[in-house]
Amino acid sequence: MNKDRLKDIPKDMLKDMPKDMQNDMPDMMKKGKPGLKSIDMATVKRLMSYLGKHKGKLILVIVCIALSALASAGSSLFLGKLIDNYIAPLLLMKVPDYSDLIRAIVFMAVIYGVGVVSGLLYNRLMAVISQSVLKEIRDEMFEHMQTLPISYFDTHTHGDVMSHYTNDTDTLRQMISQSVPQVISSVVTIISVLIMMLVLSIPLTIFVVIAVLLIMQVTGKVTGKSGRYFIRQQEAIGNLNGYIEEMINGQKVVKVFCHEEEAKAEFDKRNEELCVNAAAANKYANILGPITNNLGYILYVLIAIVGGALGIYGVTNIGLTGVGVVTLGTIASFLQLSRNFMQPLGQVSQQLSSVVMALAGAGGIFKLIDEKPEADDGFVTLVNVENVNGELKETDKRTHLWAWKYPREDGTVTYTELKGQVVLDDVDFGYIPEKIVLHDIDVYAEPGQKVAFVGATGAGKTTITNLINRFYDIADGKIRYDGININKIRKSDLRRSLGVVLQDVNLFTGTVMENIRYGRLNATDEECIEAAKLANADSFIRMLPDGYNTVLKGDGSGLSQGQRQLISIARAAVADPPVMILDEATSSIDTRTEAIVQKGMDALMKGRTVFVIAHRLSTVKNSDVIMVLEQGRIIERGSHERLIEKRGKYYQLYTGAFEME
């Protein structure tokens, strides 16, 4: 264990930390000491660009902050004049005249009133500005997230991504709505108070400045430690959220394999990491206020002593307004100004920790926004056409006749009817370039053919369909769709021509009708119902409390797995795509229901090119071509009867399946 890295952890926390946690701490400390010096100015500039869109409101905020700060400082300066010019003379009068004093008090009340109104106004404005900025950032983040490739979500946990939308944006909200105006107010207050102190007494001001510099040396060290742990706290929160999301999704698996204790142990470990960093961050942040306040009280006493001595011994006082002696009013004003001078310094020190934490969160957000979007160099688009005297004409109407719109270099446009011919020619692919998982894949799917992929788990069946969708790009070879290289087809149009029914069903919060219409947003209710009937989902949907208007929540948790799958099949049916990909589409349906659904599926597949992935070989018997994959290679291909006659791998899989049944 590297003890040098453990020295930054408070000893009282390290003492109570579990041994395995202590052993892991060196790894947690590898990121160094990201204190105030590590503030990324690029992140600051980027945040300022968002704030810059609200220039008018920000100018008004700064004006209000300045008025509030000046009102606070001005009232302290006026306190000296109130004592020397209004209260002290009254003590010598036999018949005091309070009219001047009352006018002076009213004037002070007006000053305080301006400060209160200004403070209220700038706080309200900053709340509006902060929420507007956060809305813009969330919109940009979500919009960009839709452009990211599937590989991004394969390599980042959902909880970590969600943390950007929740924890990171919340720290930004606190910084923009609270920390930034507080820092601006403090800076304006410090400058104005410093000027007013110089007006009263230059020697006392020099004494205060020297004392404050010494105090800042102490608070700077505490602030640096606090900021360092706040950054680690944000990272630990994202790590913990990712694990929680993973455990929620896999809760059934955890219970089936009695993995509760191991899951709790891993959670405790990650939670302990968060606890250590959060406790250290808040420990230093919480002691900063008392340290600053107590040092301020000491300075207050010292100023009273020094100022009193100067007044008693009649030492000449030098101020910006002239030379004189230290009066009781001068000492009272200076004491009040010294408090006003120390308070914003303490506030700035406390807010800097929040700023560092918020900038760490902003860095994570901008990292997501800066992720390279999914590349799309396609220029061939999918359009509806109609046949006019043997010539294809583009139309906005839904004609059930599709064509590829292919722009030529000479400015003309060629329309190629979408027939559904898909060819994979000598394709190689690897999720990482160093490890190829598909080798020499050749697939020839003619229009209207049903092509099945079978083989052991991990053989590469789903990977092939992902390549057809261009979720990933191939390493070598060609994939052609109606003779067009799919790299030339715009991805959105390519995927619009492909209907996909996945093994893992995703339903969304909304009515059953809305979930079916997700396949084609402009589909009518009648078309959605027809699609449900085609998938044999209509009967159970009508038995739901509100039929097609039943609201599904939590990914359709109130439905059985089979019912959820039937809705997803209906969703694909309403899209009416020319090519279908069925990835274990009936795996969650019982054998009896499968036979019923299969008839609907056959009707859905009629006239379409279909790629089927199935472990139940009985569902692919009627396929035109069956391809057997093993370790990323096609080892057999042919019809069911031909493959049975060969008595090869397919024969073993098929007969073995029936033996197990």
C-alpha positions as CSV (number, residue, x, y, z in Angstrom):
1,M,0.0,0.0,0.0
2,N,1.3,3.4,-0.9
3,K,1.2,5.4,2.3
4,D,2.1,8.6,0.6
5,R,-1.3,8.6,-1.0
6,L,-3.1,7.9,2.2
7,K,-1.7,11.0,3.9
8,D,-4.5,13.1,2.4
9,I,-7.2,11.1,4.1
10,P,-8.2,12.3,7.6
11,K,-6.7,10.0,10.1
12,D,-9.9,9.6,12.1
13,M,-11.6,8.4,8.9
14,L,-8.8,6.1,7.9
15,K,-8.9,4.5,11.3
16,D,-12.5,3.5,11.0
17,M,-12.2,2.4,7.4
18,P,-12.5,-1.3,6.5
19,K,-9.1,-2.9,5.6
20,D,-10.2,-3.8,2.1
21,M,-11.2,-0.2,1.6
22,Q,-7.8,1.0,2.9
23,N,-6.1,-1.3,0.4
24,D,-8.2,0.2,-2.4
25,M,-7.6,3.8,-1.4
26,P,-4.3,4.1,-3.3
27,D,-6.2,3.5,-6.6
28,M,-8.8,6.1,-5.5
29,M,-6.0,8.6,-4.9
30,K,-4.2,8.1,-8.2
31,K,-6.0,11.0,-9.8
32,G,-3.8,13.3,-7.8
33,K,-4.9,16.4,-5.9
34,P,-7.4,18.3,-7.9
35,G,-7.7,21.4,-5.8
36,L,-8.3,24.9,-6.9
37,K,-5.3,25.0,-9.1
38,S,-6.8,22.3,-11.3
39,I,-9.9,24.3,-12.3
40,D,-10.3,23.8,-16.0
41,M,-10.5,27.3,-17.6
42,A,-11.9,25.8,-20.8
43,T,-14.9,24.5,-18.8
44,V,-15.3,28.0,-17.2
45,K,-15.3,29.7,-20.6
46,R,-17.8,27.2,-21.9
47,L,-20.2,27.8,-19.0
48,M,-19.8,31.6,-19.6
49,S,-20.9,31.1,-23.1
50,Y,-24.2,29.7,-21.8
51,L,-24.6,32.6,-19.3
52,G,-23.6,35.1,-22.1
53,K,-27.0,34.4,-23.8
54,H,-28.7,36.2,-20.9
55,K,-26.6,39.3,-21.0
56,G,-29.4,41.7,-20.3
57,K,-30.5,39.9,-17.1
58,L,-26.9,39.4,-16.0
59,I,-26.2,43.1,-16.3
60,L,-29.3,43.8,-14.2
61,V,-28.1,41.2,-11.7
62,I,-24.7,42.8,-11.4
63,V,-26.2,46.2,-10.9
64,C,-28.5,44.9,-8.2
65,I,-25.6,43.1,-6.5
66,A,-23.5,46.3,-6.6
67,L,-26.4,48.3,-5.1
68,S,-26.9,45.6,-2.4
69,A,-23.2,45.6,-1.6
70,L,-22.9,49.4,-1.6
71,A,-25.9,49.7,0.6
72,S,-24.4,47.4,3.1
73,A,-21.0,49.1,3.1
74,G,-22.6,52.6,3.0
75,S,-24.7,52.0,6.0
76,S,-21.6,51.0,8.0
77,L,-19.8,54.2,6.9
78,F,-22.9,56.3,7.7
79,L,-22.9,54.8,11.2
80,G,-19.8,56.8,12.1
81,K,-21.4,60.0,11.0
82,L,-24.6,59.1,12.8
83,I,-22.7,58.8,16.1
84,D,-20.3,61.8,15.6
85,N,-22.7,64.3,13.9
86,Y,-26.2,63.4,15.3
87,I,-26.0,61.3,18.5
88,A,-23.0,62.8,20.3
89,P,-24.2,66.5,19.9
90,L,-27.5,65.5,21.4
91,L,-25.8,64.3,24.6
92,L,-24.5,67.9,25.2
93,M,-27.9,69.6,24.6
94,K,-30.2,70.5,27.5
95,V,-33.2,70.4,25.2
96,P,-32.3,67.8,22.5
97,D,-33.7,68.4,19.0
98,Y,-34.3,65.0,17.4
99,S,-35.4,66.2,14.0
100,D,-32.0,65.8,12.4
101,L,-31.5,62.4,14.0
102,I,-34.9,61.2,12.7
103,R,-34.0,62.4,9.2
104,A,-30.7,60.6,9.4
105,I,-32.4,57.4,10.6
106,V,-34.9,57.6,7.7
107,F,-32.0,58.0,5.3
108,M,-30.4,54.9,6.7
109,A,-33.7,53.0,6.4
110,V,-33.8,54.0,2.7
111,I,-30.3,52.7,2.2
112,Y,-31.2,49.4,3.9
113,G,-34.4,49.3,1.8
114,V,-32.5,49.6,-1.4
115,G,-30.2,46.8,-0.3
116,V,-33.1,44.5,0.5
117,V,-35.0,45.2,-2.7
118,S,-31.8,44.7,-4.8
119,G,-31.0,41.5,-3.0
120,L,-34.5,40.1,-3.6
121,L,-34.4,41.1,-7.3
122,Y,-31.0,39.6,-8.1
123,N,-31.8,36.3,-6.3
124,R,-35.0,36.0,-8.3
125,L,-33.2,36.8,-11.6
126,M,-30.5,34.3,-10.9
127,A,-33.0,31.6,-10.2
128,V,-34.5,32.2,-13.7
129,I,-31.1,32.4,-15.4
130,S,-29.8,29.2,-13.7
131,Q,-32.9,27.2,-14.7
132,S,-32.8,28.5,-18.3
133,V,-29.1,27.6,-18.6
134,L,-29.7,24.1,-17.1
135,K,-32.6,23.5,-19.4
136,E,-30.4,24.5,-22.4
137,I,-27.6,22.2,-21.2
138,R,-30.0,19.3,-20.6
139,D,-31.6,19.8,-24.0
140,E,-28.2,19.8,-25.7
141,M,-27.0,16.8,-23.7
142,F,-30.1,14.7,-24.5
143,E,-30.2,15.8,-28.1
144,H,-26.5,14.9,-28.5
145,M,-27.1,11.6,-26.7
146,Q,-29.5,10.6,-29.5
147,T,-26.6,10.9,-32.0
148,L,-24.2,8.7,-30.1
149,P,-23.4,5.2,-31.5
150,I,-24.6,2.1,-29.7
151,S,-21.0,1.4,-28.8
152,Y,-21.1,4.4,-26.4
153,F,-23.9,2.8,-24.3
154,D,-22.2,-0.5,-24.5
155,T,-19.2,1.0,-22.7
156,H,-20.9,3.4,-20.2
157,T,-23.2,2.3,-17.4
158,H,-26.7,3.8,-17.5
159,G,-26.3,5.0,-14.0
160,D,-23.2,6.9,-14.8
161,V,-25.0,8.6,-17.8
162,M,-28.0,9.4,-15.6
163,S,-25.7,11.0,-13.0
164,H,-24.9,13.7,-15.6
165,Y,-28.6,14.6,-15.7
166,T,-29.1,14.6,-12.0
167,N,-26.1,15.1,-9.7
168,D,-24.0,17.1,-12.1
169,T,-26.8,19.4,-13.2
170,D,-27.8,20.0,-9.6
171,T,-24.3,21.1,-8.6
172,L,-24.4,23.5,-11.6
173,R,-27.7,24.8,-10.4
174,Q,-26.3,25.6,-7.0
175,M,-23.2,27.2,-8.5
176,I,-25.1,29.5,-10.9
177,S,-28.0,30.4,-8.7
178,Q,-26.1,30.7,-5.4
179,S,-22.3,30.6,-5.6
180,V,-21.7,32.9,-8.6
181,P,-23.9,35.8,-7.3
182,Q,-22.5,35.2,-3.8
183,V,-18.9,35.5,-5.2
184,I,-19.8,38.6,-7.3
185,S,-21.5,40.2,-4.3
186,S,-18.6,39.4,-2.0
187,V,-16.0,40.9,-4.5
188,V,-18.0,44.1,-4.9
189,T,-18.5,44.3,-1.1
190,I,-14.8,43.7,-0.4
191,I,-13.8,46.5,-2.9
192,S,-16.4,49.0,-1.7
193,V,-15.6,48.3,2.0
194,L,-11.9,48.6,1.4
195,I,-12.4,52.0,-0.2
196,M,-14.5,53.2,2.7
197,M,-12.0,51.9,5.3
198,L,-9.3,53.9,3.5
199,V,-11.6,56.9,3.7
200,L,-11.8,56.5,7.5
201,S,-8.2,55.5,8.3
202,I,-5.3,54.3,6.2
203,P,-3.2,52.9,9.1
204,L,-6.1,50.8,10.4
205,T,-6.8,49.6,6.9
206,I,-3.2,48.5,6.4
207,F,-3.5,46.6,9.7
208,V,-6.7,44.9,8.6
209,V,-5.3,43.9,5.2
210,I,-2.2,42.3,6.7
211,A,-4.3,40.4,9.2
212,V,-6.7,39.2,6.4
213,L,-3.8,38.0,4.3
214,L,-2.7,35.8,7.2
215,I,-6.2,34.5,7.6
216,M,-6.5,33.7,3.9
217,Q,-3.4,31.5,4.2
218,V,-5.2,29.4,6.7
219,T,-8.5,29.3,4.9
220,G,-6.8,28.6,1.5
221,K,-5.4,25.3,2.7
222,V,-8.8,24.2,4.1
223,T,-10.6,25.2,0.9
224,G,-8.1,23.3,-1.3
225,K,-8.7,20.1,0.7
226,S,-12.4,20.5,0.6
227,G,-12.4,21.1,-3.2
228,R,-10.3,18.0,-3.8
229,Y,-12.7,15.8,-1.9
230,F,-15.8,17.3,-3.5
231,I,-14.5,16.3,-7.0
232,R,-13.9,12.7,-5.7
233,Q,-17.4,12.8,-4.2
234,Q,-18.9,13.5,-7.6
235,E,-17.0,10.7,-9.2
236,A,-18.0,8.3,-6.4
237,I,-21.7,9.3,-6.8
238,G,-21.6,8.4,-10.5
239,N,-19.9,5.1,-9.7
240,L,-22.5,4.3,-7.0
241,N,-25.5,5.2,-9.2
242,G,-24.2,3.0,-12.0
243,Y,-24.0,0.0,-9.6
244,I,-27.5,0.7,-8.2
245,E,-29.0,0.9,-11.7
246,E,-27.3,-2.4,-12.6
247,M,-28.6,-4.1,-9.5
248,I,-32.1,-2.9,-10.0
249,N,-32.2,-4.2,-13.6
250,G,-30.7,-7.6,-12.4
251,Q,-32.6,-8.0,-9.2
252,K,-34.2,-11.2,-10.3
253,V,-30.9,-12.7,-11.2
254,V,-29.5,-11.6,-7.8
255,K,-32.3,-13.4,-6.0
256,V,-32.3,-16.5,-8.1
257,F,-28.6,-17.1,-7.5
258,C,-28.8,-15.9,-3.8
259,H,-26.2,-13.2,-4.5
260,E,-27.7,-10.7,-2.0
261,E,-24.8,-10.8,0.4
262,E,-22.2,-10.3,-2.3
263,A,-24.3,-7.5,-3.8
264,K,-24.5,-5.8,-0.4
265,A,-20.8,-6.2,0.1
266,E,-20.0,-4.6,-3.2
267,F,-22.5,-1.8,-2.5
268,D,-21.0,-1.2,0.9
269,K,-17.6,-0.9,-0.7
270,R,-18.7,1.7,-3.2
271,N,-20.9,3.4,-0.6
272,E,-17.9,3.6,1.7
273,E,-15.9,5.2,-1.0
274,L,-18.6,7.9,-1.4
275,C,-18.9,8.2,2.4
276,V,-15.1,8.8,2.9
277,N,-14.9,11.4,0.2
278,A,-18.2,13.2,1.1
279,A,-17.4,13.2,4.8
280,A,-13.9,14.6,4.1
281,A,-15.3,17.2,1.7
282,N,-18.1,18.4,4.1
283,K,-15.8,18.2,7.1
284,Y,-13.4,20.7,5.6
285,A,-16.3,22.8,4.1
286,N,-18.1,22.9,7.5
287,I,-15.1,23.9,9.6
288,L,-14.2,26.7,7.1
289,G,-17.1,28.9,8.4
290,P,-16.2,28.7,12.1
291,I,-12.5,29.2,11.4
292,T,-13.2,32.3,9.4
293,N,-15.7,33.6,11.9
294,N,-13.5,33.1,14.9
295,L,-10.5,34.6,13.2
296,G,-12.8,37.5,12.3
297,Y,-13.8,37.9,16.0
298,I,-10.1,38.0,16.9
299,L,-9.5,40.7,14.3
300,Y,-12.6,42.6,15.6
301,V,-11.1,42.7,19.1
302,L,-7.7,43.7,17.8
303,I,-9.1,46.6,15.8
304,A,-11.1,47.8,18.9
305,I,-7.9,47.7,20.9
306,V,-5.7,49.4,18.3
307,G,-8.4,51.9,17.4
308,G,-9.1,52.7,21.0
309,A,-5.4,53.2,21.8
310,L,-5.1,55.6,18.8
311,G,-8.1,57.6,20.0
312,I,-7.0,57.7,23.7
313,Y,-3.5,58.8,22.9
314,G,-4.7,61.3,20.3
315,V,-2.6,59.8,17.5
316,T,-3.0,61.6,14.2
317,N,-5.3,59.6,11.9
318,I,-4.8,59.8,8.1
319,G,-7.7,59.0,5.7
320,L,-8.5,59.7,2.1
321,T,-10.6,62.7,3.1
322,G,-7.9,64.3,5.2
323,V,-6.0,64.3,8.5
324,G,-7.6,64.2,12.0
325,V,-8.0,62.2,15.1
326,V,-9.7,58.9,15.7
327,T,-13.2,59.5,17.0
328,L,-15.7,57.2,18.6
329,G,-17.8,57.2,15.4
330,T,-14.7,56.4,13.4
331,I,-14.0,53.3,15.6
332,A,-17.6,52.2,15.4
333,S,-17.8,52.5,11.6
334,F,-14.4,50.8,11.2
335,L,-15.4,47.9,13.4
336,Q,-18.6,47.5,11.4
337,L,-16.7,47.7,8.1
338,S,-14.1,45.1,9.3
339,R,-17.0,42.7,9.9
340,N,-18.4,43.5,6.4
341,F,-14.8,42.9,5.1
342,M,-14.3,39.5,6.7
343,Q,-17.8,38.1,6.0
344,P,-17.5,38.1,2.2
345,L,-14.0,36.7,2.4
346,G,-15.4,33.7,4.4
347,Q,-18.3,33.4,1.9
348,V,-15.9,33.3,-1.1
349,S,-13.8,30.6,0.6
350,Q,-16.9,28.5,1.3
351,Q,-18.3,29.0,-2.2
352,L,-15.1,28.1,-3.9
353,S,-15.5,24.4,-2.8
354,S,-19.0,24.4,-4.4
355,V,-17.6,26.0,-7.6
356,V,-14.8,23.3,-7.9
357,M,-17.4,20.6,-7.4
358,A,-19.8,22.2,-10.0
359,L,-17.0,22.5,-12.5
360,A,-16.1,18.9,-12.0
361,G,-19.7,18.0,-12.8
362,A,-19.7,20.4,-15.8
363,G,-16.6,18.7,-17.1
364,G,-18.5,15.4,-17.1
365,I,-21.5,16.9,-18.8
366,F,-19.3,18.5,-21.5
367,K,-17.4,15.3,-21.9
368,L,-20.7,13.6,-22.8
369,I,-21.6,16.5,-25.2
370,D,-18.2,16.3,-26.8
371,E,-18.4,12.6,-27.4
372,K,-18.0,11.8,-31.1
373,P,-21.5,11.4,-32.7
374,E,-22.3,8.5,-34.9
375,A,-20.7,9.1,-38.3
376,D,-23.1,9.1,-41.2
377,D,-21.7,9.8,-44.7
378,G,-24.8,8.4,-46.5
379,F,-26.5,10.4,-49.2
380,V,-29.0,7.8,-50.6
381,T,-32.4,8.3,-49.0
382,L,-35.6,6.3,-48.8
383,V,-38.8,7.8,-50.3
384,N,-42.3,6.8,-51.1
385,V,-42.9,6.5,-54.9
386,E,-45.7,5.6,-57.2
387,N,-45.6,3.9,-60.6
388,V,-46.7,6.2,-63.3
389,N,-46.6,4.6,-66.7
390,G,-43.8,2.4,-65.7
391,E,-41.7,5.2,-64.2
392,L,-41.2,5.8,-60.5
393,K,-42.3,9.2,-59.3
394,E,-41.6,10.5,-55.7
395,T,-44.7,11.3,-53.7
396,D,-45.6,12.4,-50.1
397,K,-48.4,9.9,-50.0
398,R,-47.9,6.5,-48.3
399,T,-48.1,4.1,-51.3
400,H,-46.5,1.0,-49.8
401,L,-44.0,1.3,-52.6
402,W,-40.5,2.4,-51.7
403,A,-37.5,3.5,-53.6
404,W,-33.9,4.5,-53.0
405,K,-33.3,8.1,-54.1
406,Y,-29.8,8.2,-55.5
407,P,-28.4,11.7,-56.4
408,R,-25.9,11.7,-59.3
409,E,-22.9,14.0,-59.9
410,D,-24.6,15.6,-62.8
411,G,-27.4,16.8,-60.7
412,T,-29.9,14.2,-61.8
413,V,-31.7,11.7,-59.5
414,T,-32.1,8.0,-59.9
415,Y,-34.9,6.0,-58.2
416,T,-34.2,2.3,-57.4
417,E,-37.2,0.3,-56.2
418,L,-36.7,-1.1,-52.8
419,K,-37.0,-4.9,-53.2
420,G,-35.2,-6.1,-50.1
421,Q,-32.1,-7.8,-51.6
422,V,-29.4,-7.9,-48.9
423,V,-25.9,-9.2,-49.7
424,L,-23.0,-9.6,-47.2
425,D,-19.9,-10.2,-49.2
426,D,-16.8,-11.6,-47.4
427,V,-17.5,-9.5,-44.3
428,D,-15.1,-9.3,-41.3
429,F,-16.0,-7.5,-38.1
430,G,-14.6,-6.9,-34.6
431,Y,-15.9,-4.8,-31.8
432,I,-12.3,-3.8,-31.3
433,P,-9.9,-3.9,-34.2
434,E,-7.5,-6.3,-32.5
435,K,-10.1,-9.0,-32.1
436,I,-12.2,-10.1,-35.1
437,V,-15.4,-11.9,-34.1
438,L,-16.9,-12.5,-37.6
439,H,-14.9,-14.0,-40.4
440,D,-15.6,-14.2,-44.1
441,I,-19.4,-13.9,-43.8
442,D,-21.3,-14.3,-47.1
443,V,-25.0,-13.9,-47.1
444,Y,-27.3,-13.6,-50.1
445,A,-30.9,-12.8,-49.2
446,E,-33.1,-12.4,-52.2
447,P,-36.3,-10.3,-52.1
448,G,-39.0,-12.1,-50.1
449,Q,-36.7,-14.8,-48.8
450,K,-36.6,-15.9,-45.2
451,V,-33.1,-16.3,-44.0
452,A,-32.4,-17.9,-40.6
453,F,-29.3,-17.8,-38.4
454,V,-28.8,-20.6,-35.9
455,G,-26.0,-21.5,-33.7
456,A,-24.7,-21.5,-30.1
457,T,-24.8,-18.3,-28.0
458,G,-22.0,-16.0,-29.0
459,A,-21.6,-17.5,-32.5
460,G,-22.3,-14.0,-34.0
461,K,-26.0,-14.2,-35.0
462,T,-27.2,-10.9,-33.5
463,T,-23.9,-9.3,-34.6
464,I,-24.7,-9.9,-38.2
465,T,-28.1,-8.1,-37.9
466,N,-26.4,-5.3,-36.0
467,L,-24.1,-4.8,-39.0
468,I,-27.1,-4.7,-41.4
469,N,-28.6,-1.9,-39.2
470,R,-25.1,-0.2,-39.2
471,F,-25.1,-0.1,-35.5
472,Y,-21.4,-1.0,-36.1
473,D,-19.3,-0.6,-39.2
474,I,-17.5,-3.6,-40.7
475,A,-13.8,-4.1,-40.7
476,D,-13.6,-5.6,-44.2
477,G,-15.9,-6.7,-47.0
478,K,-19.1,-5.2,-48.4
479,I,-22.8,-5.1,-47.4
480,R,-25.2,-4.2,-50.2
481,Y,-28.9,-3.4,-50.1
482,D,-30.6,-3.6,-53.5
483,G,-27.1,-3.3,-55.0
484,I,-26.3,-0.2,-53.0
485,N,-23.4,-0.2,-50.5
486,I,-25.1,0.5,-47.2
487,N,-22.3,3.0,-46.4
488,K,-23.9,5.3,-49.0
489,I,-27.4,5.0,-47.5
490,R,-28.3,7.5,-44.8
491,K,-28.5,5.6,-41.5
492,S,-32.0,6.9,-40.6
493,D,-33.4,5.8,-44.0
494,L,-31.6,2.5,-43.8
495,R,-33.1,1.7,-40.4
496,R,-36.5,3.0,-41.5
497,S,-36.5,0.2,-44.1
498,L,-35.8,-2.4,-41.4
499,G,-38.4,-3.6,-38.9
500,V,-36.8,-5.1,-35.8
501,V,-38.3,-7.3,-33.1
502,L,-35.8,-7.9,-30.3
503,Q,-35.6,-10.5,-27.6
504,D,-35.4,-7.8,-25.0
505,V,-38.6,-5.8,-25.1
506,N,-38.7,-2.1,-24.3
507,L,-42.0,-0.5,-23.7
508,F,-42.4,3.1,-22.8
509,T,-44.6,5.0,-20.4
510,G,-47.9,5.7,-22.2
511,T,-50.9,3.9,-23.5
512,V,-50.8,0.6,-25.4
513,M,-51.9,2.5,-28.5
514,E,-49.0,4.9,-28.2
515,N,-46.6,2.1,-27.7
516,I,-47.8,0.4,-30.9
517,R,-47.8,3.7,-32.8
518,Y,-44.1,4.1,-31.8
519,G,-43.4,2.0,-34.9
520,R,-44.9,4.7,-37.2
521,L,-46.0,7.9,-35.5
522,N,-48.5,8.9,-38.2
523,A,-50.3,5.6,-38.1
524,T,-54.1,5.8,-37.5
525,D,-55.8,4.0,-34.6
526,E,-57.3,1.6,-37.1
527,E,-53.9,0.7,-38.5
528,C,-52.5,0.1,-35.0
529,I,-55.5,-2.2,-34.2
530,E,-55.0,-4.0,-37.4
531,A,-51.3,-4.5,-36.6
532,A,-52.2,-5.8,-33.1
533,K,-54.6,-8.3,-34.7
534,L,-51.9,-9.4,-37.1
535,A,-49.7,-10.1,-34.1
536,N,-52.6,-11.8,-32.2
537,A,-52.3,-9.2,-29.5
538,D,-55.8,-7.7,-30.0
539,S,-57.6,-10.1,-27.7
540,F,-55.6,-9.6,-24.6
541,I,-55.3,-5.8,-25.2
542,R,-59.1,-5.5,-25.2
543,M,-59.2,-7.4,-21.8
544,L,-57.0,-4.7,-20.2
545,P,-58.8,-2.2,-17.9
546,D,-59.0,0.6,-20.6
547,G,-58.2,-1.5,-23.6
548,Y,-55.9,0.2,-26.1
549,N,-56.0,3.3,-23.8
550,T,-54.5,1.5,-20.8
551,V,-51.5,3.3,-19.6
552,L,-48.4,1.2,-19.3
553,K,-45.8,2.2,-16.6
554,G,-42.4,0.9,-15.7
555,D,-41.7,-0.8,-19.1
556,G,-45.0,-2.6,-19.0
557,S,-44.4,-4.2,-15.7
558,G,-48.1,-5.1,-15.3
559,L,-47.9,-7.4,-18.4
560,S,-46.5,-10.8,-18.8
561,Q,-43.3,-11.2,-20.8
562,G,-45.2,-12.8,-23.6
563,Q,-47.8,-9.9,-23.7
564,R,-45.0,-7.4,-23.8
565,Q,-43.4,-9.2,-26.7
566,L,-46.7,-9.3,-28.6
567,I,-47.0,-5.5,-28.3
568,S,-43.5,-5.2,-29.7
569,I,-44.4,-7.4,-32.6
570,A,-47.5,-5.2,-33.3
571,R,-45.2,-2.2,-33.2
572,A,-43.0,-3.7,-35.9
573,A,-46.1,-4.7,-37.9
574,V,-47.5,-1.1,-37.9
575,A,-44.2,0.2,-39.3
576,D,-44.8,-2.1,-42.3
577,P,-41.1,-2.2,-43.3
578,P,-39.8,-3.9,-46.5
579,V,-37.3,-6.0,-44.5
580,M,-37.8,-7.6,-41.1
581,I,-35.3,-8.7,-38.5
582,L,-36.7,-11.1,-35.8
583,D,-34.1,-11.6,-33.0
584,E,-35.6,-14.4,-30.9
585,A,-39.0,-12.7,-31.3
586,T,-41.0,-15.6,-29.9
587,S,-38.6,-16.7,-27.2
588,S,-40.8,-15.3,-24.4
589,I,-44.0,-16.8,-25.7
590,D,-45.2,-20.3,-24.7
591,T,-45.4,-23.0,-27.3
592,R,-49.2,-22.8,-27.8
593,T,-49.2,-19.0,-28.2
594,E,-46.2,-19.3,-30.4
595,A,-48.1,-21.4,-32.9
596,I,-50.8,-18.7,-33.0
597,V,-48.3,-15.9,-33.3
598,Q,-46.4,-17.7,-35.9
599,K,-49.4,-17.5,-38.3
600,G,-49.5,-13.7,-37.7
601,M,-45.7,-13.6,-38.2
602,D,-46.0,-15.5,-41.4
603,A,-48.6,-13.0,-42.6
604,L,-46.3,-10.2,-41.5
605,M,-43.3,-11.7,-43.3
606,K,-45.2,-12.4,-46.6
607,G,-43.5,-10.5,-49.4
608,R,-40.7,-9.3,-47.2
609,T,-37.1,-10.2,-46.8
610,V,-36.8,-11.6,-43.3
611,F,-33.8,-12.4,-41.1
612,V,-34.7,-14.7,-38.3
613,I,-32.6,-15.6,-35.2
614,A,-33.9,-18.4,-33.2
615,H,-32.9,-21.0,-30.7
616,R,-36.1,-23.0,-31.2
617,L,-35.2,-24.7,-34.5
618,S,-38.9,-25.6,-35.0
619,T,-39.5,-21.9,-35.8
620,V,-37.0,-21.8,-38.7
621,K,-38.0,-25.0,-40.5
622,N,-39.9,-23.1,-43.2
623,S,-37.0,-20.7,-43.9
624,D,-35.7,-20.6,-47.4
625,V,-32.1,-20.6,-46.2
626,I,-30.7,-21.6,-42.8
627,M,-27.2,-20.6,-41.9
628,V,-25.3,-22.3,-39.1
629,L,-22.7,-20.2,-37.3
630,E,-19.9,-21.3,-35.1
631,Q,-17.3,-19.0,-33.6
632,G,-18.1,-16.2,-36.0
633,R,-18.0,-18.3,-39.2
634,I,-20.8,-19.8,-41.4
635,I,-20.1,-23.5,-41.4
636,E,-23.3,-24.8,-43.0
637,R,-26.1,-23.3,-45.2
638,G,-29.1,-24.7,-47.0
639,S,-32.8,-25.5,-46.5
640,H,-34.0,-27.5,-43.5
641,E,-34.3,-30.8,-45.5
642,R,-30.9,-30.4,-47.1
643,L,-29.1,-29.7,-43.8
644,I,-30.9,-32.7,-42.1
645,E,-29.7,-34.9,-45.0
646,K,-26.1,-33.7,-44.5
647,R,-26.2,-34.8,-40.8
648,G,-23.8,-32.1,-39.8
649,K,-24.0,-29.5,-37.1
650,Y,-27.5,-28.4,-37.8
651,Y,-28.6,-32.0,-37.6
652,Q,-27.0,-32.3,-34.2
653,L,-28.6,-29.1,-33.0
654,Y,-32.0,-30.1,-34.4
655,T,-32.1,-33.7,-33.1
656,G,-30.6,-32.7,-29.8
657,A,-33.3,-30.1,-29.3
658,F,-36.0,-32.7,-29.8
659,E,-34.3,-35.1,-27.5
660,M,-34.3,-32.5,-24.8
661,E,-38.0,-31.8,-25.4
